[in-house]
Amino acid sequence: MIKKILVFSLLLLNLSVYSQIFKDQYIKQAIKTGEIWMQNITSEKYDLAYNLYSDKVKENSDSIHWSKAISQLMNEFGEFKSREIIESKFESTIENLGDGFYVFIEYKSIYQNIQQCSEYLILGQNDNLNWKILRYDFSYLNQDQDLDKELSN
């Protein structure tokens, strides 16, 4: 009986270890795709960036309209200075998207006009096992708001 419990415990441990190895591998692959996408954005290669979007996103957005919008955003941000990954994590389900392989990446970025910017990517693995961008988002602290706060004190 103890041997059976020991064997069962070892099997569970192995499955857990393999699961973590696969999650780490998925995160590394998704990060690579995310880095390519971000590089395409900051180097104004918007057509290449758009091609890394998932088919679901492409169904709901026109490439010309999207390229104009992201170009306008990058012009507002100013010259790209630096970017580092703050957090990355694997999820097996997302509300409204269902089960799948998803990776969330958060970046701390610095642009000429935006010193404290957080950028977020959600990537999903498609049926061909390729990582595609599902969502890009950002938030930043407006420096004018800081000046207003300082002036009011």
C-alpha positions, 0 to 999 in steps of 0.5 A, a space after each residue: 500500500 505504501 509503495 502504491 502511494 509513493 508511486 502515485 505521489 511521484 507520478 503527480 510530482 512529475 506531472 507538476 514539474 512537466 506542467 511548469 516546464 511547459 508553462 515556462 516554455 510557453 511564456 518564453 515563446 510568447 515573450 519573443 513574439 511580444 518583443 517582435 511586435 513591440 519592436 515593430 511598433 517602435 520602429 514604425 513597421 505597423 504592417 508587420 505588427 498588424 500581421 502578428 495580431 490574431 485572426 479574431 482581432 483582424 476580423 474586427 479591425 481594419 489594418 489601415 485604420 489601426 495603423 493610423 491610430 497606432 502611429 498617432 499614439 506613438 507620435 504622442 508618446 514621442 521617441 522610444 527610450 527603453 522597455 523592460 518586462 515587469 511581469 509575465 504569466 501564463 493562463 489557461 482561460 480568459 473570460 469571454 475567450 474560453 480555454 486556451 494558452 494565454 500569456 500576459 506581459 506587462 512592460 515598464 516603458 519610457 518614451 520621450 514624452 511619457 516617462 512612466 508608461 506601463 504597456 500590456 500585451 495579451 497573447 494567445 496560441 492559435 491552432 498552428 501553435 503560433 503566438 498571436 497578439 490578442 490585445 495591447 493596452 497602456 497606461 501612463 502618468 501624465 506629467 502635466 497632472 503632476 505639475 498641476 498637483 505641485 502648483 496646487 500645493 
